[in-house]
Amino acid sequence: MNLSVTLRIFAAVCMAVIQLASGNFVFNVTHKFAGKDKQLSELRSHDSFRHARMLANLHLPLAGDSRADSIGLYYTKIKLGSPPKDYHVQVDTGSDILWVNCAPCPKCPVKTDLNIPLSLYDSKASSTSKKVGCEDDFCSFVSQPDACEPMKTCSYHVVYGDGSASDGEFVKDNITLDQVTGDLRTAPLAQEVVFGCGSNQSGQLGKTDSAVDGIMGFGQANTSIISQLAAARNKKRIFSHCLDNVNGGGIFAVGEVESPLVKFTPLVPNQVHYNVILKGIDVDGEPVALPPSIAIFGGNGGTIIDSGTTLAYLPENLYTSLLQKITARQPVKLHTVQETFACFSFTLNTDKAFPVVNLHFEDNLKMSVYPHDYLFSLRKDLYCFGWQSGGLTNQDGSDGILLGDLVLSNKLVVYDLDNEVVGWAEHNCSSSIKVKDGSGAVYSVEADNLIASSSSPSSSSSSVIN
């Protein structure tokens, strides 16, 4: 078997809607691998970098910060300052701040392989830019190395698992968003937010294969962009995504979803990431035994929902048991590709031949993972499992599970931070959802495909996300 065989990562493009009192806001988003052939090793490497960041975050003052190289799958184009200027940033459900590279920055990336321009934010060029002092309320949400003194700015320093680091100061300026004013209608609206102004980057942050201008965080902390927007308008912190891995495209929404209706399971409190309690797994109704450290007390919250990870990572014994149950229902001869992917030759319809895997969570919430979700076609008549051996190890030494886009695709997943729950419903992610604005008006938001629409002469300029 040729280990250099490549996997085409189809574009998963999303549109984000942010609910404020005056309405909703919309972003067009694109997959960073869109239109590119990526080796399987690069796909695994993407998630490995992600995991290093996640583990390191458990000990960081700014919990949940992301890296700007191979971490986020999606990036967006936002506007900052007055007059507004474009910046390409990744959007990450695990990040807790918005930050961009700022001038002067001798070590910031100057080029990228993503075919997008890179820019440095210049506070002197914006008429609405303000410094954030260490006495500012925002600064109380982050740890500062020294005592606050008059005229001292609020700074940040982040070190990641691979040794990469970002340093800078927080500033306050306008972010201009596309407000949804009706079905498929938008208008620009500016909102003042606090974001990091990065002046010193090191390590993987400047790699040219996937460099962008910064990070847009949708994490749980008060410093995240969703928390800031919600606080400014006295609105709920709710966001959702619906990723279509069949046709490409999808929706990424922040704000209240009117339909489809979803059922919820509790988030484990006081966690950096979106942790839930896994109660059981079955393959077409046949149970798969959970490892003791996960089964005890519902797993101690050792299952993380993370849209920024591509695959699904399980402890080795659970991974082995799951594949044994699946292949017992549909016998195939497995062989290993690039050391980690279990692959096989198959000429029939996989959805008809392979079983459904059901994940059961607290409060009787089930997630069904279909063959087209957990299998991907490497080439004609060759398939690989997206399940991966090697779950996370929690700080207490217990096993952890990480569920990425592999199992989240083709479902509307809703995160309600104020009520500390996450839920989902099976949904056609190439269709639409209905969102409700602050006045109670309900609008239909359709799925978007930035790659497809950009090829049309009539398509408008777009914003882009992580």
N, C-alpha and C positions, 0 to 999 in steps of 0.2 A: 504494500500500500504506500502511495506517495504521500509522505507526511506534509508536503508543502501545498497540498490541495487546498483550495480557498473556498470560503463561504461568502456568498453575497449577502450583505446585510441590507435588506430592503428598507427604504426610508419609512420611518415611523414619524409622521409629522403631526403636530398638535396645534390647537388653537387655545389660548388661555383667556378666560374671562374673569375679571376681578370686580366684585360687587362693592360699590360704595353707596352712600346715601342717594346720590343723584343718578345712579345707574350702574351699569356693568362696564368692564373694560376688556379689550381683546388684544391678544398677541398672536402672531403667526410663529410657529416653531418648526425647527427642522432637526432631523437626526444628524449627528456629526459624521456618521459613516455613510450618509446618503450618497448613492451613486458610486460607491467605491467597493472594490473587492478587498476583503480583509481576511487574513489567515486566521485559522482557529486559534492559534497561539495569541494573536492580537486581541481576540475577543476575550479570552481567559485573562490576558494581561490587563485589559481594561478593568475587569472586575477585581483583579488582585490589587491594583492601585486603589480602587474604591475601598476595599476591605482594610487596607493599611490606614487610610484616612479615618475610617469609621472606628477602628480600634484605638487609634491615637486620640480621637475626640473624647473618649471617656475620661481623659485626664487634662483636657484643655480648658482654659478660662472661657474661651469663646466656643462653646460646644457646638459641634455640627458643621463647622466650616469645611468647605470643599476645596479641592485643588482644581486648577484650571488647565490640566493637560488631558489626561485620558479618563477623567472621572465622569462628568455628566454626559448623558447621551444626547441631550438636546441643548440648543443655544438659541438666544433671542436677540433681536435688535431693539434696544430701548433708547429713549431720548433723555438726556440729562442737561441741566443748566438753562440759562437764558442768554442768548438765543439757544434753543434746543439743539443738541448735537448727538449724533448716533454713536452707540457703543454696543458691541456684540458681547453678550454675557451668557454664561451657562445658568440654567435654572435647576435647582437641586432641592428635593424635598427634605434633605438632611442638613442643609445649610442654614445658618442663623443670621447672616447679614448680607446686605448688598455691598459689594466693593468692586472698584475698578482700578486699573493702573493709572497713575497720575504723573503729571510732569512736575519736576524732572524725575526720570527714572532710568538710570543708565543700564540696568539689568532687566528691564521689562522686554517682552518679546516685540520684535519689529516686523516679523513676517509669520505667516501661518500657511498650512497646506489646505485650509478649509475654503479657499477662494473668497475670502472676505477681507475688507480693509481693517487694520488695527488702528486704534486711536488712544491718545492719552488725555485724560480729563485735566483741564487747566482751570483751577478755581479763579484765577485772575481774569480769565476770559468770560466768566459768567457774572452777570449783574446781580444774580440772586444767591450767589454762594456765600455761606457764612461758616465761620469756624465753630467747632463744638468744644467748649471748655470742659475741663475735668469735673466741674461742679454741675454740669448739665444732667438732667434726670436720665437721659439716655446712657450716660457714662456710668451711672450707678448699676446698670445691668451687666457690665463687663468688669473683669478684674484689672486693676491698674497696678503696675509694679511699685509705684512710689505714692507718697501722700499728695493730695491735691493742693496746689498752690495757685495764687492769683495769676491769671493770664496763661496758665498751663493748659495745653490742649489735651483732648481725650484720644489716647493712642491705642493701637492694637498690635499684638505680636502673635503669630500663629506658626507652630511647628508641626509638621505632619509626620506620619509613620515612616516615610522614606527619607526623611531629613530635609525635605523642601520647607521653605519658610516664606511668610509674607509679613511685612511690617508697614505701618502707615498710621495716619491720623483720620479721625472721623470728621466729616464735613456735613453741612446741611444745605440742600439745594432742591430744585424742582425736578421731579420725574414726570414726563409727559406721557400719558396713557391714552389709548383709543377707547373712548367711552361708547358703550353700546346704547344707542338712542332709539332702537327699534329692531325689528327682525332684519338682521344682516346690515344694519346701518350703524355707523360709528362717527364720532367727532372727537377731536383732541381735547384733553383736559389735564391741567398741571396740578400736581399734589406735592407738597414739601415733605421730604423724607431725609433721614440721616443715613449716610453710607460711608464705607471705608474708602479712603484715598490712599492706595498702595504706592509707596515710593521705593520699596526695596524688595525684590523677589529673588528667590534662589532655588536651586534644584530643578525639579521637573516642571515648575510653573511656566517656564519660558520655552518649552519644547515646541518646535515649529510644526509638528505633525497635527496638533490640535489646539494651538494657542488661540485664546480669545481675550477680550478686554477685561473680563472679571467674572464675578459670580453673583447670581440673584437667588437669595435664600428664601425657602418656604418652610423653614423649620418651626419648632414649637416655641422658641424663646421670644421674649419681648422685643428683641433686636431685629427679628426677621422682617422681611418686607411685608408679609401678610399681616403680621401683628401690628406694624406701624400703620398700614392703611386702614385696618379695622379700628384701631384706637382713635385715629383722626376723625373717623366718621361714626364712631360708636356702633360698629357693626360686628357681627359674628365672624370668628376666624374659621372659615370653612373653605376647603378647596377639593377638587376632584380631577381625575384624569380617566380617559378612555382610549386605550392604545389598540390600534387595529393592525395585527400582524398578518392578516390575510390579504387585504387590499392595500395596506399602507394608509397612513394618515391617522386621524383621531381627534380628540378634544382634550384640552387641559383647562379646567375651570376653577376659579376661586370665587366663592359666593354660594348662596343657597340654591340647590338644585330642586326644582319642582317635580320633574319626572325624568327618568323612571324613578320609582320608589326603591329605596335600598333598606336592607336590614343591617344592624350594627353589632359589633362586638367591642368590649371595653379595651381601651389602650391601657397598658400597664403604666401606672403613674410614676412620675419622677425618673423617666428614662430620657436619654439623649435622642434616641431614634423612635420610630413608630413600632413599638413592641406590642405583640398580641399573644394570647395564650392558646396554643395548639393543644387540642384534646385528643385527637386521633386522626388516623389516615386509613383509607380503605381503597382497594382496587376493585371496582365494580362490586362493592359490598363485602369483599373479603378483607378483614382487618390486617393491617401491617403493624407489628409491635413497635412501639416507640422506645428509644433508649431510656434507661432508668432516670437519667438526669433530666430528661425532658418530660417524662411521664409524671414524675413526682411534683405535686402541687401545680399541675397544669403546665409544667415547663418553666416556672419561675420567670415567665415573660421572655423566654429565650428565642422567640421567633420574631424576626424583624421584617416588616413590609418596606421595601425600598425600590422605588421606580427608577432610581439611578443605576441599579445593578441589572445586568442583562439576564443572567442565568439563575438557577435555583440551587442553593448549596445546602447539603444535608450531611449530618455526621456519617462517617463511613459505614457503620453497621446498618443504619437506616437506609442509606443509599443502596447498599447491597441487597437488603431485603425487598426494597421497592422494585428494583429492576428484576429480581427473581420472580416476584408476583406478576409483573407485567409480561415478562417473557414466558411465563408458564401459561398465560392465556393465549399468547401468540408466539410460538417458538421461532426464534431467529438465531443465527450464528453471529455472535458479537465479536468484533475486533477493535482494537484501540487505535485511535487516530490522534497524533500529536500528544501522546502520553496521557491524556485525560478524558477524551471523548469516546464513549461507547457507541460504535456505529455498526450498521448492518446493511446488507443488500435486500431490497424489497421491491416488488413490481406491482402490488395490489394497492387498493385504497386504504391508507393507514387509518383513517377515521372509522372505517367499517371493521378493520381487522384488530385494532388495538383497544384496550379497555380505557375507561374513564378513571382518573385518579381523583378521589374526593378528600379534601382537607376539612376537618371539623374543628371549629373554634368555640370559645366560651360563648354562652347564650345561644347555643344551637344555630350558629351561623356556619353554613357550608360553602366551600369554594370548590367547584368542579373544574378540573383541569383536563381538557380534551386532548386527544392525540395530536391535533394540529397545533396545540399550545406547547406540548412538551417534546415534540419531535420536529426537527428541521431538516430540510432537504439540502444535502451538501452538493449533490449533483444528481442527475437523472438516475433514479432507482437506487440511490444511496442516501440513507437517513442516519441521523445521530440523535442521541438523547440530550436534551438540554439540562436534565438533572445532573448535578455534579457532586462528586465525593469530596468532602472537606467542609463541614459547617464551621461556624464561628465558635471560639472558646470564650465563654464569659469570664468576668473577673473572678468569680467564685470557682472556676474550673469546670463548670457544667457545660454541656454541649449546647450549641445554638444553631438555629436554622435561619437562613437568609433567603427570602422570596423576592425575586426580581421580576423584570418584565415578562419572563417566561410564563409565569402563572397569573400575572396581572393583566395580560392582554385580553382583549375582547370582553372586558368587564368595565363597568363604570365603578370606580373606586372613590369613595368619598371620605375625606378626613375632616372630622368635626373636633377642632382643638379645644373649644370651650367646654364641650360636654365630654371630652376625653374618650371618644369612640371613633372607630373606623368601620366602614361598611362597604358592601359591593352588591352589584346586581349584574347578571349576564345582560349584555347589550350589544347591539350592532354598532360598533364604533365608527363605521363609515356613514352612519345616519345622523341623528341630531338628538339634543337634549333640550329641556326647557329650564331656564333660569329665572329667578325672581329678583327684581331690583328693590331698592329701599322703599319705594312707594307702593310695592305690592304688584306692580306690573310684571307680566310673565312674557318672556321672549324666547323664541326658538333659536338655538345656536347650532349650526351645522358643523360637521367635521370638515377639516381643511387639509389639503395636501399642498404644501408650499412648493415642493418640487414640481408637481404637475402644473400649478397655477402660474409659476414663474416662467413657464415656457409659452404662456399665452401673451400676445402683444398687448392685450387690454388689461392685464393684471396690474394691480396697484403695488406700490412699494410696501414691503412687509416688515413687521417686527419679528424677532426670532428668539427661541428659548432653549435651555439645558435639557 
